[in-house]
């Protein structure tokens, strides 16, 4: 992480009058969003603003709270006097971080059973993460359905579609994979639990274990299509 990403400005824009936050890394952006800010994505920058329609007192309350939260985790915030504060608000682990811990468990897993256990937290039929996410989509759809503006029924139907079809496919596939791994009882051939032992033939004096280097992480970018071979020249 670049050192510059630890710096943010939080001030009222002189031209628009909006309260804007600029700078920071993804963690800082998450803190801003949890403090009520809305992300704005432009071609050459991403910044955050407070929602429209707030009175000045509410804007100052939300902006001051954002400053307190950011400084509590050692971000450097250059804020307007109206938002400056010596208060530091405790930072709690968000729900998303708890789910992300499952990815770390899978990265460190050496057996199919360990991965199956992690995927169970997502796919459990009564209280798994994906079931809960479906309930969130359904509840949000119901909220939009009665909200009263012209696009709202379409938004509600879109949410219902996402919950019933798109999320359903993900849950079905992951459940199948979880069950497959639970039945395998297999050690991963390229992973093993680290014992921190260094073999007698280790050449590097700084080595603290004999484990091989971790494999590179998979990326989601599509692989380039193979180049077609040029036809061989034929002699006549």
RADASUL-V783187 format. One record per pair of residues at least 12 apart in sequence whose ideal C-beta (glycine too) atoms are under 10 Angstrom apart, sorted by the first residue. I is the first residue (numbers start at 1). J is the second residue. If there is no record, write none. Layout:
i-><I I>
j-><J J>
This chain:
i-><1 1 1 2 3 4 4 4 4 5 5 5 5 5 5 5 6 6 6 6 6 6 6 6 6 6 6 7 7 7 7 7 7 7 7 8 8 8 8 8 8 8 8 8 8 8 8 8 8 8 8 8 8 8 8 9 9 9 9 9 9 9 9 9 9 10 10 10 10 10 10 10 10 10 10 10 10 10 10 10 10 10 11 11 11 11 11 11 11 11 12 12 12 12 12 12 12 12 13 13 16 17 17 18 18 18 18 18 18 19 19 19 19 19 19 19 19 19 19 19 19 19 19 19 19 20 20 20 20 20 20 20 21 21 21 21 21 21 21 21 21 21 21 21 21 21 21 22 22 22 22 22 23 23 23 23 23 23 23 23 24 24 24 24 24 24 24 25 27 27 27 27 28 28 28 28 28 28 28 29 29 29 30 30 30 31 31 31 31 31 31 31 31 31 31 31 32 32 32 32 32 32 32 32 32 33 33 34 34 34 34 34 34 35 35 35 35 35 35 35 35 35 35 35 35 35 36 36 36 36 36 36 36 36 36 36 36 37 37 37 37 37 37 38 38 38 48 50 50 50 56 59 59 60 60 60 61 62 63 63 63 63 63 63 64 64 64 64 64 64 64 64 65 65 65 65 66 66 66 66 67 67 67 67 67 67 67 67 67 68 68 68 68 68 68 68 68 69 69 69 69 69 70 70 70 71 71 71 71 71 71 72 72 72 72 72 73 73 73 73 74 95 95 98 98 99 99 99 99 101 101 102 102 102 102 102 102 102 102 103 104 105 105 105 105 106 106 107 107 107 108 108 108 109 109 109 109 110 110 110 110 110 110 110 111 111 111 111 111 111 111 111 112 112 112 112 112 112 112 112 112 112 113 113 113 113 113 113 113 114 114 114 114 115 115 115 115 115 115 115 116 116 116 116 116 116 116 116 116 117 117 117 118 118 119 119 119 119 119 119 119 119 120 120 120 120 120 120 121 122 122 122 122 122 123 123 123 123 123 123 123 123 123 123 124 124 125 125 128 128 128 128 129 130 130 130 130 130 130 130 131 131 133 133 133 133 133 134 134 134 134 134 134 135 136 136 136 137 137 137 137 137 137 137 137 137 138 138 138 138 138 139 139 140 140 140 140 140 140 141 141 141 141 141 141 141 141 141 141 141 142 142 142 143 143 143 144 144 144 144 144 145 145 145 190 190 190 191 191 191 191 192 192 192 193 194 194 194 194 195 195 195 196 196 196 196 197 197 197 198 198>
j-><25 26 27 25 76 23 24 25 76 23 24 25 26 27 28 75 23 24 25 27 28 70 73 74 75 76 77 22 23 24 28 75 76 77 78 21 22 23 24 25 28 29 31 32 47 48 66 67 70 71 75 76 77 78 79 21 22 23 24 47 76 77 78 79 80 22 23 24 32 37 48 63 64 66 67 70 77 78 79 80 83 84 63 77 78 79 80 81 82 83 50 56 59 60 63 80 82 83 47 49 49 56 59 40 47 49 50 52 59 36 37 48 49 50 51 54 56 59 60 62 63 66 80 82 83 37 40 47 48 49 50 63 35 37 39 40 47 48 49 50 63 66 67 70 77 79 83 45 46 47 48 78 45 46 47 48 75 76 77 78 46 47 48 70 75 76 77 75 70 73 75 91 48 66 69 70 73 75 77 46 47 48 94 96 97 48 65 66 69 70 72 73 75 89 91 94 47 48 49 50 62 63 66 69 70 48 66 65 66 69 91 92 94 48 50 61 62 63 64 65 66 67 68 69 70 89 48 50 51 54 58 59 61 62 63 65 66 49 50 51 62 63 66 50 51 52 66 62 63 66 82 82 83 80 82 83 83 83 79 80 82 83 84 85 79 80 82 83 84 85 87 89 83 85 87 89 79 83 85 89 79 80 83 84 85 86 87 88 89 83 84 85 86 87 88 89 90 87 88 89 90 91 88 89 91 84 85 86 87 88 89 87 88 89 90 91 88 89 90 91 88 129 132 121 129 121 122 129 133 118 121 115 117 118 119 120 121 122 129 118 118 117 118 119 121 118 119 191 214 217 191 193 194 181 188 191 193 187 188 190 191 192 193 194 181 184 185 186 187 188 191 193 178 180 181 182 183 184 185 186 187 188 181 182 183 184 185 186 187 181 187 188 191 177 178 181 182 184 186 188 177 178 179 180 181 182 183 184 185 178 181 182 178 181 174 175 177 178 179 180 181 182 174 175 178 179 181 182 178 170 171 174 175 178 170 171 172 173 174 175 176 177 178 179 175 178 171 175 171 174 175 178 171 167 168 170 171 172 174 175 167 171 162 163 167 170 171 162 163 164 167 168 171 163 159 163 167 158 159 160 161 162 163 164 166 167 156 159 160 163 164 159 163 155 156 159 160 162 163 153 155 156 157 158 159 160 161 162 163 164 156 159 160 155 156 159 156 157 158 159 160 157 159 160 212 214 215 211 212 214 215 210 211 212 211 208 209 210 211 209 210 211 208 209 210 211 209 210 211 210 211>
